[in-house]
Amino acid sequence: MEKLKVLVVGCGNMGASHARSYFQISEFELVGLVSRNPNIAREHLANELGGVKQFNNFEEALIETKPDVVSINTYTDTHKDFAIKSILAGAHIFIEKPLAETIEEAQEIIHIAHKENKKIIVGYILRQHPTWNKFIDIARTLDKPLVMRMNLNQQSFGNIWSTHKHLMETTSPIVDCGVHYVDVMCQMTQCKPVKVSAIGARLSEEISENMYNYGQLQVTFEDGSVGWYESGWGPMISETAYFVKDVIGPKGSVSMIEPKKDSSEIDEHVKTDQLLLHYQERDDNGNFKIKDQLIDTTDEPNHQELCDLEQKYLLKAILENLDLSTHLNDAVNSLKIVLAADESIRKGKTISL
């Protein structure tokens, strides 16, 4: 089999990790790295990956490399343009979450990909994570309704805070990160979301007046399940309870045990040490019949290994012509929830879905 040529667009944290995946997976051939401006990080990455060619202009790179796959790891406001141009040039795409800035743009990308018979994988990294999949499976055994409590707060500073400020030129924390966790909630309930409410606050004069760097959403599902998600970015963010991943149902609860505290490290947001499983069943004296269980998860994959799994799934989708309709419907559904939360913050009211 001829190798699938891959062009990587965006050389930040996620773009670099995915580029490393393409470089080490034998069925792929990394043919180019694209970023808007030449920089030391891209230079180092290119050298690390065998001197792969570097580009400043996406369109030039697309014409010169003629890729089979384009990996889009840029800010969300560029996703529609890069995705559609890639698909029309004959490439399958991997695209980091969120898929697009609006539902209409997301649906347009999907429609064109379907018309051109090209695959789209959206970067929902938690879907490749064995511990998160176990967390979802256990939550489904707790009966309905479910109460789902999750957050991702980052005490960011230095280069990470600079990246967050760039992201917040177009996308809030609860939109950018929230798609992961409401996607998890949707998998747990397997049920339609019906309404969303949210609150937000601007905690820094370093960001635009119409943007907020702290947000919290509440989503209600058709079966009565409810979910809460919180996300804040910045040097002022507290590290107290930065890692809450907790689900409660009529039969008990399951929780991820918080790892070592360092919310600025991306590995800490996918890493767990244990799952704590609690059953509410009691004996005739009202005492618990089953002792709480700790499920060890310390052998889980790290961030780079998860990126490798994402790209192996992309490869499988292309080679085996997988039907990705559910994957893409779920991506649109989670985007719809977080965009409704953003609308709720800006309008100060609950949004019906």
C-alpha positions as CSV (number, residue, x, y, z in Angstrom):
1,M,0.0,0.0,0.0
2,E,1.2,3.5,-0.8
3,K,1.6,5.7,2.2
4,L,-1.0,8.4,2.8
5,K,0.6,11.8,2.5
6,V,-0.3,14.1,5.4
7,L,-0.1,17.9,5.6
8,V,-0.2,19.3,9.1
9,V,-1.7,22.8,9.5
10,G,-0.9,24.5,12.9
11,C,2.2,23.6,14.8
12,G,1.1,24.4,18.4
13,N,0.7,21.8,21.1
14,M,-1.9,19.7,19.4
15,G,-0.5,20.1,15.9
16,A,3.0,19.1,17.1
17,S,1.6,16.0,18.8
18,H,-0.4,14.9,15.8
19,A,2.6,15.5,13.5
20,R,4.7,13.2,15.7
21,S,1.9,10.6,15.3
22,Y,2.0,10.8,11.5
23,F,5.7,10.6,11.5
24,Q,5.9,7.4,13.5
25,I,2.8,5.5,12.0
26,S,4.3,3.6,9.0
27,E,1.2,4.0,6.8
28,F,1.5,7.8,6.8
29,E,4.1,10.1,5.2
30,L,4.4,13.5,6.7
31,V,4.9,15.9,3.8
32,G,4.6,19.4,5.3
33,L,4.1,21.6,8.3
34,V,2.2,24.9,7.9
35,S,2.0,27.8,10.2
36,R,1.2,31.5,9.5
37,N,4.7,32.6,10.5
38,P,8.0,30.9,10.7
39,N,9.0,30.3,14.3
40,I,11.5,28.4,16.5
41,A,8.9,25.9,17.6
42,R,8.1,24.9,14.0
43,E,11.8,24.8,13.1
44,H,12.5,22.5,16.0
45,L,9.6,20.3,15.1
46,A,10.6,20.0,11.5
47,N,14.1,19.0,12.4
48,E,12.8,16.5,14.9
49,L,10.6,14.9,12.2
50,G,13.4,14.4,9.7
51,G,13.6,17.8,8.1
52,V,10.0,17.9,6.8
53,K,9.3,20.9,4.5
54,Q,7.8,24.0,6.1
55,F,5.3,26.4,4.7
56,N,3.9,29.8,5.7
57,N,0.9,29.7,3.2
58,F,-1.7,27.0,3.4
59,E,-2.8,27.2,-0.2
60,E,0.7,26.9,-1.5
61,A,1.4,23.9,0.7
62,L,-1.9,22.2,-0.5
63,I,-0.9,22.7,-4.2
64,E,2.7,21.6,-3.7
65,T,2.3,18.6,-1.5
66,K,-1.0,17.2,-2.9
67,P,-1.8,15.5,0.4
68,D,-4.2,12.5,0.9
69,V,-4.9,13.8,4.5
70,V,-4.9,17.3,5.9
71,S,-4.6,17.7,9.7
72,I,-6.1,21.0,10.8
73,N,-4.9,22.1,14.2
74,T,-5.5,25.9,14.0
75,Y,-7.8,28.4,15.7
76,T,-11.5,27.7,15.2
77,D,-12.1,30.7,12.9
78,T,-9.9,29.1,10.2
79,H,-11.5,25.7,10.3
80,K,-14.2,26.1,7.7
81,D,-11.9,27.6,5.1
82,F,-9.1,25.1,5.6
83,A,-11.5,22.1,5.8
84,I,-13.4,22.9,2.6
85,K,-10.3,23.7,0.6
86,S,-8.7,20.5,1.8
87,I,-11.7,18.3,0.9
88,L,-12.1,19.9,-2.5
89,A,-8.4,19.3,-3.1
90,G,-9.1,15.6,-2.6
91,A,-8.0,15.1,1.0
92,H,-9.6,13.4,4.0
93,I,-9.3,15.6,7.1
94,F,-8.5,15.4,10.8
95,I,-9.7,18.5,12.5
96,E,-9.3,19.6,16.1
97,K,-12.4,20.4,18.1
98,P,-14.6,22.3,17.9
99,L,-15.4,21.4,14.3
100,A,-16.4,25.0,13.4
101,E,-17.5,28.4,14.8
102,T,-21.2,27.8,14.0
103,I,-23.6,24.8,13.5
104,E,-24.2,26.0,9.9
105,E,-20.4,26.0,9.1
106,A,-20.1,22.5,10.7
107,Q,-22.9,21.1,8.6
108,E,-21.5,22.7,5.5
109,I,-18.1,21.0,6.1
110,I,-19.8,17.7,6.6
111,H,-22.1,18.1,3.6
112,I,-19.1,18.8,1.3
113,A,-17.1,15.9,2.7
114,H,-20.1,13.5,2.1
115,K,-20.5,14.8,-1.4
116,E,-16.8,14.3,-2.2
117,N,-16.7,10.9,-0.3
118,K,-14.0,12.1,2.1
119,K,-13.6,11.2,5.8
120,I,-13.7,13.7,8.7
121,I,-12.4,12.8,12.2
122,V,-12.9,15.5,14.8
123,G,-10.3,15.6,17.6
124,Y,-12.3,14.2,20.5
125,I,-9.3,12.7,22.2
126,L,-11.2,11.4,25.2
127,R,-13.1,9.0,22.9
128,Q,-9.7,7.1,22.5
129,H,-9.0,7.1,26.2
130,P,-9.6,3.6,27.9
131,T,-10.2,5.1,31.3
132,W,-12.8,7.6,30.1
133,N,-14.5,4.9,28.1
134,K,-14.7,2.8,31.3
135,F,-16.0,5.9,33.2
136,I,-18.8,6.2,30.6
137,D,-19.6,2.5,30.8
138,I,-19.9,2.5,34.6
139,A,-22.0,5.7,34.5
140,R,-24.5,3.9,32.3
141,T,-25.0,1.3,35.0
142,L,-26.1,3.8,37.7
143,D,-29.7,4.1,36.4
144,K,-31.4,7.4,35.4
145,P,-31.5,10.3,35.8
146,L,-27.8,11.1,36.1
147,V,-26.1,14.0,37.7
148,M,-22.9,14.8,35.9
149,R,-20.3,17.2,37.3
150,M,-17.2,18.1,35.4
151,N,-14.7,20.9,35.0
152,L,-11.4,21.8,33.4
153,N,-9.8,24.9,34.9
154,Q,-6.3,26.0,34.0
155,Q,-4.1,28.3,36.0
156,S,-2.3,29.3,32.9
157,F,0.7,31.7,32.6
158,G,3.6,32.5,30.3
159,N,3.3,30.9,26.9
160,I,0.2,29.0,27.8
161,W,-1.7,32.2,28.9
162,S,-0.5,33.8,25.6
163,T,-2.1,30.8,23.7
164,H,-5.3,31.1,25.7
165,K,-5.5,34.8,25.0
166,H,-5.2,34.1,21.3
167,L,-7.9,31.4,21.5
168,M,-10.2,33.9,23.3
169,E,-10.0,36.3,20.4
170,T,-12.7,34.0,18.9
171,T,-13.6,31.2,21.3
172,S,-14.4,31.0,25.0
173,P,-13.1,28.3,27.4
174,I,-16.5,26.6,27.7
175,V,-16.8,26.4,24.0
176,D,-13.2,25.3,23.2
177,C,-12.9,22.7,26.1
178,G,-16.6,22.1,26.8
179,V,-17.3,20.1,23.6
180,H,-15.2,17.3,25.1
181,Y,-17.1,17.0,28.3
182,V,-20.7,17.6,27.1
183,D,-19.8,14.9,24.5
184,V,-19.0,12.6,27.4
185,M,-22.3,13.6,29.1
186,C,-24.2,12.8,25.8
187,Q,-22.5,9.4,25.7
188,M,-23.5,8.7,29.3
189,T,-27.1,9.6,28.9
190,Q,-27.6,8.5,25.3
191,C,-30.4,11.0,25.4
192,K,-31.3,14.3,23.7
193,P,-30.3,17.6,25.4
194,V,-33.3,19.9,25.8
195,K,-32.1,23.2,27.4
196,V,-28.9,25.0,28.5
197,S,-28.2,27.8,30.9
198,A,-24.8,29.4,31.7
199,I,-22.9,32.1,33.5
200,G,-19.6,33.7,32.7
201,A,-17.2,36.4,33.9
202,R,-14.3,38.4,32.4
203,L,-11.5,38.3,35.0
204,S,-8.8,40.0,33.0
205,E,-8.4,43.3,31.2
206,E,-5.9,41.4,28.9
207,I,-8.8,39.9,26.9
208,S,-11.5,41.6,24.8
209,E,-14.4,43.3,26.6
210,N,-16.9,41.0,24.8
211,M,-15.1,37.8,25.9
212,Y,-15.0,35.9,29.2
213,N,-12.3,33.7,30.6
214,Y,-14.5,31.9,33.1
215,G,-17.7,30.1,32.3
216,Q,-20.1,27.5,33.8
217,L,-22.9,25.7,31.9
218,Q,-25.8,23.6,33.0
219,V,-27.5,21.2,30.5
220,T,-30.8,19.3,31.0
221,F,-31.5,16.1,29.1
222,E,-34.9,14.6,28.0
223,D,-34.6,11.8,30.6
224,G,-34.2,14.3,33.5
225,S,-30.4,13.9,33.7
226,V,-28.5,17.1,34.4
227,G,-24.9,18.1,33.7
228,W,-22.7,20.8,35.0
229,Y,-19.4,21.9,33.4
230,E,-17.0,24.7,34.4
231,S,-13.9,26.1,32.6
232,G,-11.6,29.0,33.4
233,W,-8.3,30.1,31.9
234,G,-5.7,32.5,33.3
235,P,-3.1,33.3,35.9
236,M,-5.8,34.1,38.5
237,I,-7.6,30.7,38.3
238,S,-7.6,28.7,41.5
239,E,-6.2,25.1,41.5
240,T,-8.6,24.1,44.2
241,A,-11.0,21.5,42.7
242,Y,-9.6,22.1,39.2
243,F,-10.2,18.4,38.4
244,V,-13.8,17.3,39.0
245,K,-15.1,14.3,37.0
246,D,-18.1,12.9,39.0
247,V,-21.3,11.1,38.1
248,I,-24.2,10.3,40.4
249,G,-27.2,8.1,39.7
250,P,-30.0,6.4,41.7
251,K,-27.8,3.3,42.2
252,G,-24.6,5.1,43.3
253,S,-21.7,7.2,41.9
254,V,-18.4,7.0,40.0
255,S,-15.6,9.5,40.2
256,M,-12.2,10.1,38.8
257,I,-9.6,10.6,41.5
258,E,-7.8,13.8,41.1
259,P,-4.1,13.4,40.0
260,K,-1.2,15.5,41.1
261,K,-2.1,19.1,40.9
262,D,-0.6,21.1,38.0
263,S,-3.5,22.5,36.0
264,S,-1.2,24.2,33.5
265,E,0.1,20.8,32.2
266,I,-2.1,19.3,29.4
267,D,-1.4,15.8,30.5
268,E,-3.1,16.5,33.8
269,H,-6.4,17.0,32.1
270,V,-6.6,13.6,30.5
271,K,-4.7,11.7,33.3
272,T,-6.4,9.8,36.1
273,D,-5.0,7.7,38.9
274,Q,-8.1,5.7,39.9
275,L,-11.8,5.4,39.5
276,L,-13.9,5.4,42.7
277,L,-17.1,3.4,42.4
278,H,-19.8,3.7,45.1
279,Y,-23.1,1.8,45.4
280,Q,-26.0,3.1,47.5
281,E,-27.4,-0.4,48.2
282,R,-27.9,-0.9,52.0
283,D,-28.8,-3.7,54.4
284,D,-31.7,-3.9,56.9
285,N,-29.8,-1.7,59.3
286,G,-29.3,1.0,56.7
287,N,-25.6,0.3,56.3
288,F,-23.9,0.0,52.9
289,K,-23.8,-3.6,51.7
290,I,-20.9,-3.1,49.2
291,K,-17.6,-1.5,50.0
292,D,-16.5,1.3,47.7
293,Q,-14.2,0.0,44.9
294,L,-11.0,1.7,43.7
295,I,-10.2,0.8,40.1
296,D,-6.5,1.4,39.2
297,T,-5.9,3.3,36.0
298,T,-2.2,4.2,36.3
299,D,-1.3,2.2,33.2
300,E,-3.3,4.5,30.9
301,P,-1.8,6.1,27.8
302,N,-0.2,9.5,28.0
303,H,-1.2,12.5,25.9
304,Q,1.1,11.6,22.9
305,E,-0.1,8.0,23.0
306,L,-3.7,9.2,22.9
307,C,-2.9,11.4,19.8
308,D,-1.4,8.2,18.2
309,L,-4.6,6.4,18.9
310,E,-6.6,9.2,17.3
311,Q,-4.5,9.0,14.1
312,K,-4.7,5.2,14.0
313,Y,-8.5,5.6,14.1
314,L,-8.3,8.1,11.2
315,L,-6.2,5.6,9.3
316,K,-8.8,2.8,10.0
317,A,-11.7,5.1,8.9
318,I,-10.0,5.7,5.6
319,L,-8.7,2.2,4.8
320,E,-11.9,0.4,6.0
321,N,-14.3,3.1,4.7
322,L,-16.0,3.4,8.1
323,D,-19.4,5.1,8.4
324,L,-18.6,8.2,10.5
325,S,-22.2,9.5,10.6
326,T,-22.6,8.9,14.3
327,H,-19.2,10.5,15.1
328,L,-20.1,13.6,13.1
329,N,-23.6,13.9,14.5
330,D,-22.2,13.7,18.0
331,A,-19.6,16.4,17.1
332,V,-22.4,18.7,15.9
333,N,-24.6,17.9,18.9
334,S,-21.9,18.7,21.5
335,L,-21.1,21.9,19.6
336,K,-24.7,22.9,19.6
337,I,-24.8,22.6,23.5
338,V,-21.7,24.7,24.1
339,L,-22.7,27.4,21.6
340,A,-26.1,27.5,23.3
341,A,-24.2,28.0,26.6
342,D,-22.3,30.9,25.1
343,E,-25.5,32.4,23.9
344,S,-27.0,32.0,27.3
345,I,-24.1,33.9,28.9
346,R,-24.4,36.7,26.4
347,K,-28.2,37.0,26.5
348,G,-28.6,36.2,30.2
349,K,-31.3,33.6,29.7
350,T,-31.9,29.8,29.3
351,I,-31.6,28.5,25.7
352,S,-34.0,25.7,24.5
353,L,-32.5,23.2,22.1
